[in-house]
Amino acid sequence: MSNSPAGSGRPIGAANIMAREAQIPWDALEQIVHLDPAGRGLASFRRDDLAPLDAGQLRAASLRLALDARSVAIVTGFCVVTPEGVTAETDGPPGALFLARALAALGIDVCLITDRYARPLLQCGIDLWRLEQVSLVEMPMCDDPAEAERWTDAFLASPRGTGLSHLIAIERPSPSHTTESLAAQQDPSLPGDRFEAAVPEEHRGVCHNMLGELIQSFTADTHRLFDSISAQQLPIATIGIGDGGNEIGMGRFAWQTLVDAVGSPVAGRIAARVATDNAVIAGVSDWGAYALALSVACLRGANDLGRDWDATGERALIESMVRDAGAVDGLTRRREPTVDGLPLDVYLQPLDAMRKLLGYSPVS
């Protein structure tokens, strides 16, 4: 691996990274990521000490990547069932591609992992942005859990899997809790009957959308990658980004805490089981991915690489995903260039604010 990011000529030693880290206004950046215009609740939730639930996690995740990333896999894609069929939503793939482009520009090997429903969206972005250096892997839909486990084991044992330094999930469904996983969280203050009453048996250990509807049959078991890394204690750092509490990574937070933060009638059944080393909460998951990408480039001293990582490019990407790959808004379930019900002019404002805050040069 080179001592400097592609095109920057600047050293990336730990001392240089830590010196740059001290210059980043992390609290202000978190405030942008935590904007909650749709009133989802999780990003705007505050603990008793008035701190965000994930305070400090964006900084920690950014440093993990800036200091140690060699080969990164990014898992994304959230299915949406519409009258016309099953497709993927507009939140997740744009952020995954934004992060993949940034990491690849820094000389880091990048692989995108998804299932059949989001693959067209990611391929659309790879083609649009000419990301030939970014590979795309599809995990098959497996009715048999043993088959899914075999695929997971084979991937982690492959040259790409054994070389991984980081695995990141962006807006990717996590199975919900079971009585066993809840007990493993070791929260003695939580009466077991509260969980039993809130989560019927058929809603345990399966994936849901934000409405509490089961989507397990339309979701490949990509969470098994995270489970295997944890169970085998593999030297792969994991990061999860979510906005609704039902995504991979959100299991880092206690079940009851997620229930309180999400605040919906179905919060108990959708609360994620799968935890990651770092978990970033955003008003829209893509915003967490944007902040992570821009922060890592800053830490590597490579802001100049991000001159065109702007709202114009993201707008074109999302419009292309909708037009050419059949993406839909995850909230409205309509095939339209919006994200979580937000028109693009509103959705893209945080990206502009992040770029300004971190000193990215405007597009000339």
N, C-alpha and C positions, 0 to 999 in steps of 0.2 A: 504494500500500500504506500502511496506517495506521502511525503511529509507535508503536502499542501493541497488544498482543494483545487479541483480543475479550474483553471483560468484565473486563480487568485494570486498565486505566487507567495502566499503568506503562510508562515509556519502554523501548525495546529497543535503544538505541544500543550500539555496540561496547564502549564503556567500561563500561557497566552489565553487559553480558554477561560480560566478562572479570572483573569484580569478583565476580560470582556464581560463575563457574567456579572461582575460587580457594577457594570454600567447599564445593564438592562433594567428598566422599570417594571419589575415583575408584577407588582400589585396592580399597576395601571393596566398591564396587559391582561391579567386575570379578569379585571373588571370588564374589559371589552368582551372577552370570551364568555363571561357569565351574563351578558345581556339576555333578557328573556322576554322579547316582544310578544311572543305567543302565549306567555303565561303558563308554560309547562310546569314550573314549580321547582324542579330539581336544581337548575342553575342559580336560581335566586334564593334558594333555601340557605338559612344561616343557623349556625349552631348557637348554643347558649352564650358563647363568647363573641358572637356576631361575626365569626369567621366563616368563609365558605366551607362547604363540606370537604372540598378537595384542596384546601389552601396549601400552596407550596408544591402541588403535584406537577404543574406545568413546568416549573423550574427544574424539578428533579428529573422529569422525563427528558427534558431538553438536554440536560447535562449528561444523562446516560448515553444519549445518542451522539452528542458532540464529542465526548471523550472516547467512546468505545465502539461505535458502529463500524462494522466491516461488511456484513451481509445482513440485510433486513428483509423480512417478509411482512406484508401488510394484508390483513384479512378484512374484507368489507362486503357490502351487499345485504340489503334488507328487503325481503320479498313483500309484494303487495298483491292481494287477490282482488281483481276487478271483474265486472261482468264480461269483459272481453278476454279474460284469462289472467295468468300470473306473470308479473314482471317485477322489476326492482325500482326502488324509489330514488329520487334525485338527491337525497342526503346520503353521504357516505362515499360513493365513487368519486365525486369531484374532489373531496378532501384527500382521499387516498392517492389520486393521481397527482394532486398538488404536492403532497409530501414525497411521493415517489420521484417526481421530477427534480425536486430540490436535493434529495439524497443522491440521486444519480449524478447530478451536476457536481456534487462534492466528491465524486469518485467512489461512492458506496454502491455495492451490488444490491439490486432491488428486485423483489419478486412480489407480484400481486396474486392473492389467493381468493377465490370466490366459488360460487356454484353456478349452475346453468342460467339462472335468472338475471344475475348481475354481470355475467361475462360479456354480453353484447355492449353494455354501457362502458365497461373498462376497455374493451377492444376499440370502441369508438374513440375514447380519449387517447389511447396509445397511438392510434392512426392520426388523429387530429394534431397532436403535439409531436408526432414523429419520435416517440420514445422507444426506438428499436432496442435500446439497451435494457429496457425493463421487461422482464418475462411475466407471463400470465399463466397461472395454473388453475385448473378447475377441479375441485373436489367433487366426486360423483355423489348423487343422491343414493343413499344406501338404506334399504328397508331393514336389513339385518345389521344390528349393532356390531357384530363381529367383523363384518365386511368393512364397516367404517373404521373400526379399530385397526384392521390390517392396513388400510390405506394410510392412516395416520402413522403407524409404525414404519411403513415403507418410506413415506416422505421424510420423516425425521432421520432415517438411516441412510438416505440418499446423499450424494455429495452436496447438494444444496442444503439439505437439512442439517447435516453434521457441521457445515460451515456457518450456520446462522449465529449471529451475535444478538439479534433482537427480533421479536415477534410483536406486531402491533395490530390491534383491532380497532377499526373505525366504524361505528354504527353497524355492528354485527350482532345478531340475536344471541343471547345466552339462555340456556335452560334455566327455569325457575328453581326455587329451593325445594328440597325434600325434607322430611323430618330428620334424616341423617345429616344432611348438609347444614341444617339449621343448628343441630346439636354441635357440629364441629366448629361453629362460630363462637361457642362457649360464652353465650350471653345469659348469665344466670337470672337476669332481671326479666327475661321474656317468658311468660307462662306458655307452656306448650299448647294449651287449648286455644290460645289466641291465633296461632298459626293454623291449627286444625280447623277452626271456624272460618278463617279467611280464605283458605286455599283447599278447595275440594280435591279429592284424590286424583282425579283425571287431569288436574292442572299442575301437578307436581313433577318437576324434572323435565319439563317440556318448554318449548319456545312460544312466546306470545308477541302479538303486536301491542301497541299502546292502549288499545281498546279491550285488551284481555282475551282477544280471539286467538285460538290455537293456530299456529303456522308451522308446526313441527314437520308436517308432511311436505312442506315446500322449502325446507331449510336443511342444507347439508350440515353434517356434524363437525363444522370447523372448530367448535369449542374443544374437541378432543385434542387438538394440538396443544392448547394451553393446559389442559388437564394432564397430558402426558409429560410436558415439560416440568410441571410441578411435582408430579408423582415420582419422576425419575431424577429430580433435582438436576436437570440439565443446565449447563452454563449459558442459558439464553435469557436475556432480560425481556420482560413482557410489559406492554403498555396497552391500556384500553381507553377509548374515548367514546363517551355516550352523552345523551341528552334526556333520556326518558326513564332510566333506571332498569331497563330490560336488556341492556347490551353487555357484551363481554367486557369485563373489567369492573363493572359496577358492583360485583360481588365482593369487592374490597370493603364495601360499607355494609354495616349490619342490616339485616332484614328489616327490623323495626325502624331504623333510621331512614331507609329508602321508602318505606311505607309512609312515614311522616312527611318526608320531603316531596314525594310525588303527589300524595294527597288525594288521589282519585279513588273511586269505589273499587277498582280492580288492582290497586297498587300492590296488595299482598300477593296476588297470584302472578304478577309479572316481574316482581323484584328478582334481579339476576343472582344466580349462584356463582358464576365463574369470576374469580378475582384475578387481578394482575399485579405485578410489582408496583406499578404506578397507574393511577386512574385519573383521567382528566374529564371534568364535567363541563359541558358547554350549553349555551342556549340552543344552538344547532350544532350537531356533531362536527360538521365540516369546519366550523370556526376553531375548534380545538386543533384540528389537523393543520389549518392555516397557521395558527400561532406556533405550533410545534415546528413546522417547516421553517418559518421565518426566524425563529429563535435559534435553531441549530445553525442556520447559515450565518447569523450574527455571531454566534459563539465561535464558529470556524473562521471569522473574519472575512466572510465572503458575501457581504451585502450586494456587491456589484453584480453578482450572478443573478440576483432577483429583480433586476430592473423591469422585466416584463412579466413578473409573477403578480399580476394585478387583476382588478375587477373585470377589465375588458376581456382578458383571456378566459376567466371563469364564466362570464356570461356566454361567450361563444361555446364553451364546453358544455354547459348545461342545456343550452338551446339545441346543440347537436345531439346530445343524449336523448332528449325528448323526441326530436324530429326523426332521428335516424336509428335509434336503438330502442324506442318504445318505453322510455322511462316515464314514471308518473310521480306526482307529488304524493308523499306518504300520508299526508293528512287529508287532502281532498280526494285522493285516488283518481285524479283526473290527469290526462296526458297534456300537461301544460308546463311551461318553464317557470315554475315556482318551487320553493323548497320549504317544507313544513308549513305550507299555507302562506308563506311570505313572498310577495313580488320581488323580482330580482333587484330592483332599485333599493329595497329595504334590506334584503338578505346580504347584499354585497357591501353595505356600509361598514360593517365591522372589519372586513378585509382592508378597506381603504384606511380605516383608523389604525389598524395594526401596522401597516406599512409606514404611515406617518410617524407613529410613536417610535418605531425601531429605526427610523432614518433611512428607509429605502429610497433610492433615487426614483423620481417619476419617469415614466416612459417618455422618451424624447420623440 
